[in-house]
Structures are given as structure tokens and as C-alpha cells.
Amino acid sequence: MRDYGKVHTSFWTSTNIRELSEDGRALAIYLLTCPHGTIAGVFRLPDGYACEDLQWSSERVKTTLAELFANGFATRCDSTKWVWITKHFEWNPPENPNQKKAAAKMAAQVPDSCAWKADFIGKCGVYMGLEAPQEPNPSATLPKPFPNQEQEQDKEVPIGTLSPAKLPPCPHDNLIDLFGQHLPTLPQPKKELWEGKNAEAMRTRWKWVMTAKKKNGDRYATTKDEALAWFSRFFGYVATSDFLSGRNGKWTACDLGWLVKADNFAKVLQGNYDNKAIA
């Protein structure tokens, strides 16, 4: 337990913070100053801790944590309950070797099963004198039905006798149409401007749907029509979320580009926004 937490005055003028709801700002201040925080900006925070400290309901905590994740302020692993304030070291870099060692010691306590640990070490290890983890073996098989790393989602797994090179090309226009059908109130992309990182991310998600396997060993889709049907269910699933759809007013920046980013796509699949995973 620490005695205090630092909040810079620029917190109140930051564009990202001003975009948060009132609950979002309150939870952000709490994460920066709560007694559970550490010098590394990572700490375990079960719902009960935050509920007791803030006198909030569990649902209110979960919804607002999801808002902070979408905003890029912080993220929490659902299984281990560890939180990472993503820009902690930018705001509070170690001031001496002892602080660097203390931060590294704290980082070592993050469980290996924590969903964001590898990303944390890769991005923040330099502040603690730690080396980033090696890239995963590209020939390895997918360890989970819903991988959350670009390297895992890009693995080439054949469908029956089809090689990945013969997979149906990503039908961007069809997917944009499906997004519009299910989520007409969200910002709509223009087909003629759909290119660059967004288009590449969508191609990767398309490949994943056509190559990944369910827990029972079956593939999610083996034809273009089946893959389009899967994405139709996916967008329909997103539409049921009060948070992602913007109906609860907590966050209104969800769009197709956001949904097809690797980490966001995985979080939606795992049920992070309504505690119910998509099948």
C-alpha cells in the first residue's frame, strides 16, 4: 500500500480526460491515487476493492472500467483482476535506480496469465530495465479460440484442403454494409476512404474468422457466406451492448475502425463489455 498518488494539473485539461463521463473521470482519479496503486502503475483490483472504496455498485465499476479501456487510459484483465494504467511511466518515470528496481519487482508480480502482461513489458520494460519478451513462434498453433495479439491472429491455418492463399478475399464493402445494418447510429465509414490500417485490420479479422477454431475443433466459417454470417452475428452482438452502442451515454466513439483493431476485437469477443462472450 502506498501513502499517496500523483495527479498532474494537466489531467483536467487533457482532451482524453475531458472526453470521459463524470464517472470516467472519477474512476481515473481513483486509479491514480487509490491505496492499491504501485510505483509501476500496475496492481490487482478486484471489484470488491473499488466498490468499497468508491461506494459504487459492481456494475457501475465494470461499465466505467470499460470506458477507461476504450479511452486508452487503463485496462484490466478480467481473469486476474490486475489493472494497468497505460501511460503511468510517461507521467511518473522512475527518478533513480532504486525506484527502477522497485518498479521491476512490482512488474514481476503480475501473473503470466494476465492478458496484458506481454504488452506491458514490451512497452514499459525500458523504464524498469527489463527486456521485452521475444516474438511468438510464427509456426505455433493458436493457443486460444479468441487470440488478442496480431501475431496470433495472422497465423495461417488451412481450411480443409484450402491453403490460406486461396481464402476468399476480404469483402470490405459487404462488411461495411453489415456494420451499417446492425449499427446505423454509430459513425459510418465511407467505402471509398476505407484503406490503410483499418482495411488491413479488417483483412486480418476476416482471415481469423476463416481459420480459427472453436473449442470443439470446428471452424467458425469455411465459406465466404458463413464468414459473412458470422460477422453479421458479431455486429448484432455489438448492437446489444449499451456501452458499445453509446445508448448509456458513457462512451460514444465506437466505430468500425475501432472494432476491427486486434485488442478491441478480442475484448468484445471475450464479453468484456457485458460479461457475456460471443459464441
Secondary structure, DSSP 4 states (H G I P E B T S, - for coil): --S-----GGGGT-HHHHTS-HHHHHHHHHHHH-TT--TTSEEE--HHHHHHHHT--HHHHHHHHHHHHHHTSEEE-TTT-EEEETTHHHHS---SHHHHHHHHHHHTTS-TT-TTHHHHHHHHHHHHT-PPPPPPPTTSPPSSSS--SHHHHT----BTTB-GGGSPPP-HHHHHHHHHHH-TTSPPPPGGG--HHHHHHHHHHHHHHHH-B-TTS-BS-SSHHHHHHHHHHHHHHHHT-TTTTTTTSS-----HHHHTSHHHHHHHHTTTTTS----
